[in-house]
């Protein structure tokens, strides 16, 4: 999972958290160090390779934080999302996305489980936090709007389209992303609904989730085959002032990455996997470019325009 808050060019940052999925038999080759926010893989050399063997045995990865297998949904929200949501209330853009292999629990983390209230994911908890802050700030006037975009095979579709449930995906008007003056991104055919309270916002979330494109693969019986971006637009004006603060909070459930050579995909699923992996590659390029720029390296160009997702 990654969370970012745009506090201006001086303080923009990307934080990366690792959430470890519970398994029945944990591997002895995986070592989790929560104090150091570190993950280690210790892979013994293959004896069959002989004495001359340069196989790497130790891998180490560091994160901004680790969420161990016993971490609950409320802990995930507080550590990963709370500050980003509060930043949006102050007028700063923010993005939170879940990335990982198919079947790793991204949708559960972002949206949550359908059976228990405590299993609510980041999106419903963010909605609750936003309207909780709105009720506290009685000296401000707030308006909240919602959009829900699905990117399937690099084509955008409106998950809040009222005709979505009675039409095939290909029959719907595609969402087009255009770049306006000064680099501003504009959308065509993407619905934007006002939410006056938490209940209305949750109803929009549930509507969009029922319209998502899912499919069965060898690794996940209900694999999300598209990237879905739930966006909350917040506008705030303090009573007696003319200044209006606008912010955008993107909550993204990325499609699951897969190694085609190991999953044995073919047909439609193979085509979907190619688009998924390519778009995730473009996302990686953008993150690397942003990291290099933050380190002071000469990186004048950030390749946002390579895909619809990175452009949004």
Order of alpha helices (4+ residues) and beta strands (2+ residues): beta-beta-beta-beta-beta-beta-alpha-alpha-beta-alpha-alpha-beta-beta-beta-beta-beta-alpha-beta-beta-beta-beta-alpha-alpha-alpha
